[in-house]
Amino acid sequence: MSLPFSSGFALQRWPWVWGAPCYNVGAMRVLIAPQAFKGSLTWMQAARAMEEGLRQVFPRAEAILAPVADGGDGTVEALVESSSGKFLVSRVTGPLGEPVEALWGVMGDGVTAVIEMARASGLVLAPPACRNPRITTTFGTGQLIREGLERGYRKFIVGIGGSATNDGGAGMAQAMGVRLLDSAGAELPPGGAALARLARIDVSGLDSKVAQASIAIATDVTNPLCGPTGASAVYGPQKGATPEVVKELDAALAHYASIVKRDLGLDLAERPGAGAAGGLGYGLMVFLGAEIKSGIDLVCDALQFDRYLEGVDLVIVGEGRIDASTIYNKAPIGVARRAKTRGIPVLAVAGSAGPGYEAVLKAGIDSVASMVSGSVTLEYAMAHAHEVLRDATAEGLRGMRLKDS
């Protein structure tokens, strides 16, 4: 099977071990598979910069560029571009109630719609001074799903990283036709805080096309909906929640879950991933029958990623930050795990290496290079991302070792 974005020459395969400097030996076949570097580079821009770094060390190497994503930033581009699909833009309600233009797409199979909730309900759409998880809403994400259904799509991949919300997917449900009512029979306003007043759920108006749809949730988050490891406690502070607001939102979500259990007979609040995206994972499961899956595995399976690994000598992965949390099946680890089943070494190039990054060296990655090191600051690296990523890749390759066979 031919692979997209391939350049260079078909070259001899070399066995990798720790030994002589790798840049003194012959050329090889290298798979470059980064995800987007948030705020600076798309996956393709990152891959091209990495390819230039590769050529500094291995001028004759064959480079194969492949996208990856784990449900967060870049998922739409990775799945749509690589499958020769099409992009769409819809005007929906943003997390603060303002209209936003949200990018989504359809894969090349013409059947699978791909949505990133961050495009409609994401933290990037809420300026720091305006972040307030008491009122932010997932309504726009529901509008995207509903538009996909209206256009005839019945298979969905919904990436739910990077949310600005803590409403348990209530806004999404309302956009899909669900009524969330207070004791007076009035519709609840947007936001997680209002869920404390929820008295009754009416699903009679839920879009009937949902019953014909298959919806997969792409996420690497395994938190439950409530409690000390739940959506509010773990992720609320980064969305603007004070300790008092965290308690308020956690109690509101617990009440919401109790009404869901009473009215719909569903007890999913403890299911891993229910707390993803401020509880959007829970809402998607409850109201749309969605299934939570590992983001990186879902994306890799959709891309038939293992075909890229055929005959490869080295894999280069990358993301904006590698730290202790990366081992929890984020994109670099998901790719490294697949590479290791074939005995292929893996170099990771990160925008920065955070606390505990060494853990990835026991989880399938052989070496880590960082764009931020020495005199290179994070601000400089982001402003000159292409050049710095290129040079960091070359430096990382020079630090790896192999033995001539």
N, C-alpha and C positions, 0 to 999 in steps of 0.2 A: 504494500500500500504506500502510495506516495504521501509525503508529509509536507504541509504548508511551511512557507517562510524558510526553506532550506537554502543554504548558500555554501560555497566552498568546494572542497574536493572529497571524494570517497577515499579514506585513508586507512592505514594499518591500525589495528587495535593494540593497545598497550596495557599490560597489567599494572595496577597501581599499588604501591606499597610506600612506606616511609623510607627514604633513601636519598639518592642523588637528586640534584635540582631538576625539576620537571621541565624547565625551559631549555634544557640542553638536548632533548630527545626529539623524535620525529613528530609528525602531526597526528591528530586524532579526531574523533567524532564527539562533539560536545552538545548536549541538550541544555539550552538556556530557558529556564521556566520561572520567571519572577511573577509576583503579583504586582498590582499597582503600588507605587510609593505615594501614599496619601499626601495630597497637597503639593506634589511636585511633578511626578511622572506617571503616565499611564503604563500598563504592562508592556505595551509595544515599545514605548520610548525607553523604558528601563531595559528591555531586552536588547535594543539596539546599542545602548551605551555599554552594556555588558559584552556584547559582541566586539565592540571596538577594543575593550580591555583585553579580551581573549586574543585578538589579533596582535596586540603588542607583545604577547608572550609566545603564542603559537600562530605565526602568520599564515600557515597553510591549513589550519584546522577547518573542518566542516562544522558549521554552526547551524543548529536546528532551533528555531525560536518557537516556543509554545506558551500559551497563556495558562495561568492558574488563578484561582480565587477561592475564598472560603466562605462566601456568602456576604462579605463586606464590600468595601469600595472596589470597584472594577469588575464585579461579577457580571454585570450586563455586557460590558465591552468584551470580556473574555469569552463568554459563551456565544454572543452574537457574531463578533468578528471572525472567530475561528471556524464557525460553522457556515459562514457566508450567509448569515441571516439578514434581517433588516431592523433598523432602529426606528423608534417612534417617539414622539414627544407629545405629552398631554398636559393640559393646564388643570391643576388640581389644587386643593386646599393644603397649604403648608402647615407645619406644626403649630404655628402661632395664629392660624386662621387667615393668613394672607395668601393670595394666589401665587403659585410657583409653576415653573415649566419643568416637568419631570420626564427624564429620559427613561425609556424602557425598550424592550425589543422582542423579536421573535427569532428563534433559532432557524437554521437553514432547513430543518425538517418541515417548516411551515405549520407546525403543530404546537410547539412548546413556547409559551410566553415566559419571558424572564423579567422579573421586577426586583429592584433594590428599594427596600423601604426608605433607606436614607435619602433617596432622590425626592421623596415626597414628604417624609416625616423625620428627616435627619438632623443631627446636631449641627451640621454645617449650615443649616438653614435658619438657625437660631443664634444670633449674635450673643456673645457671652453676657452682655448686660441685660439681655432679654430672656435668658433661659429660665424657665419656670415649669418644672414637671407637674405642678398642680393643675396647669391649664393646657399644656401642649397635647396635641391630638394626633392619632393615626388615621384620621378621616381620609386624608389624601391617598394613603396606601390602599384603603378600601376602594377608593374611586378608580385607581389603576387596575385593580383586580376586576372590578365590575366592567370597566371598559374592555378589558381583555375578553371577558365572557361575552359581551355584546358583539365583539368582532368575530366571535365564533371559536375562540381558542378554549380548549378544555383541559390542557395540561399546563401546569404552572410550576416554575421554580421561583421561590420568593426568598431573596437574601435579606436577612433582618439585622445586619450589623449597623452600628453607628446611629442609633436612634436618639431623638431629643425627648422622647415620650416616656410616660409611666402610667398609661391608662389601661393596661391590660388588654389592649386591642379593642377597647370599647368604641373608639372613633371609627376604626375599620369596620366593626360590626354595624354601626349606624349607617355608614355609607353603603353597606350591602343590604340595607332594608330592615335591620333589626331595630326594635324600639326598646330603649332602656328608660323606664318610667319611675318617677318618684311617687310618694304616697298620695299625691293629688292627681296622678295620672299624666303629669307633664313630662316631656322629654328632658332627659338630663343634658346639661350643657357640656361642652368639651372638657377633657382633662381628667386626671386620675383622682383628684380630690372630690369631685362630684359623685364618684362611685359610693361614697359613704352614705348617700341619700337614696341609693337604688332600692326600690321596693318590688319591682316586677319586671320580668323580661318577656317581651312579645316577639316571637320569631315568625309570626304568620306572614310578615312582609318580606322575609329573606328571599333574595333573588333565587328563583326556582332553578336557574341554570347551574347553581352550585352543586346540586345533586348529581350532575353529569360530569363534574370536574374532578381532576386529580391534582392536588396541591402539595408540593414538597417544600418544606422549610429548610433553607440552608443556613446553618449556624454552628459555631463551635462552643456555644454557651450551654452549660448543663444545669444552671441554677433553677431551683423551684420558683414558684410565683412569690411566696411570702416567707417571712422569717429572717433570721440573721444572715442567711446566704441567698436571700431572695432578691427580686428585681429592685426594690426600693433601697434596701440597705447597701447592696453592693454597687449598684450603678447609679442610684439617685444622686449622690453627691456630685458626680461629674456633669450632671445635667442641671445643677443649680440648687439641689435640695440641701437645706440645713438639717442638722440632727432632728429638730422638731418636725420639719416637713417630712423627713424619712419616716418617722413614726406615724404621722398622719396618713401618708400614702400607703404604708404597709397595712395599716388597719383598714383603709378603704378597699384595698385589693382583697384582703381576707373576707370582708363583708361581701364584696362582688362575687367571690368564689362560692360563698355560702348560698347566695341567691341563685347562681348558676346550678349548683347541686340540687337545690330545692325545685327550681322551675324546669330544668332541662335534664336532671338526673345524671349529670356528668361530674365526676370528681377527679379532675386532672391537675389540680394546683400543685401537687407534689411531683408531677412527672418531670424528668430532666428536660430542661429547655423551656419549661413553662414561663420562666422569668426572663427569657431572652427578649431584648429590645423593649424593656419596660413592661413585659407581660404580653407583648404582641404574639409571642409563641403560643401562649395560653389561648388568647382570643382566636387565633387561626385554627387551633385544634378544636376548640369548643364549637365555634360557629360555622366553620367551613370544612371540618373533618380533615384538616391538613395533617401531614405526618412530618415529624421532625427528623432530620437526617444530618449527619456530619457534613458541614459545608464543603470542605475540601474533597471528601469522598464523593459527594453528590456531583460536584463540578467535574472532577476527574472522570467519573463514570459517564457523564453526559458528553464529555469531550473524547471518550475512548482514549484516555491519556496513555495507557500502557503501550500503545503502538509507537509512541514517540521514543520509548526506551529501547527499542530494538537496535542492537548493534552499537549502542552508545558506550563511550569510555569514561565520560565524566558528566555530571549534572551540576549546573549552577542555578541556585534558587536565590530569592531575595524578597525582602519586604522592608517597610519603613523602620521597624524597630524589632529587634530580636532580644527577648529577655526570658525570664523563668516561665512566663505564661505561654511562650511559643510551643512548648512541648505538648500542650493540650490540643493536639491535632490541628494546629493552624497550618496554613498552606505550605510553608517550607518543610514541616515535619511530615505532612501527608505525602508530599512528593518524595521526600527522603525515604520514607518507609517503603514505597513502591520500588525505588531505585535499589534499596538494600536487598530486596528479594532476588535481584539479578546480580548482586555483588558489585554494583556501580558506586564509586565514591561520589560524595556530594560536598560542594563548596557553597556556603551561604554568604551573601553579601547584603549587609543591612545598612539602613540609613544611620542607625545608631545601635549600640549594644548596651542593653540595660542590665540592671541587677539580676544575677542568676542566669545570665545568658549561657554560661558554661554547661547548663543542663542539656542543651541541644546536642552537645558532643557525645552524650550517652544515648541519644534518641535517633541516631541515623545520620547526623551531619558530621562530617570529618573535620571541617575547618570553617572558621567564621572570620570574615573581614568586615570592617566598619568604615563607612564614609566619614564619620566623625572621629577623628583621632589626631593627636599631635596638635598642630596649629589650626586644624580645620574645625571650625565651630559648626553647630547645628544650623545656625542662620546662614552661614556661608554655603554649607552643603546644600541647603534647600534652594538658595538663590542661584547656584551653579551646579544643579543636580546632575546634569548629563556628564559634564567633565569629571566631577568628583566620583560619580559611580563608575565611570570608565576606569579611572585610575585605581580606585579601590579594588575593582575586579582584577586588574592586572597584578596588583600587589598581593592579593589573595592567592592567585595562581602561582606566583613566584614562591610563595610560602609553602605550597604543597610539594610533595615529593613522589617520585615513582622510580621504578627500576626498569632499565632497558631489558627487553626479553631476548 
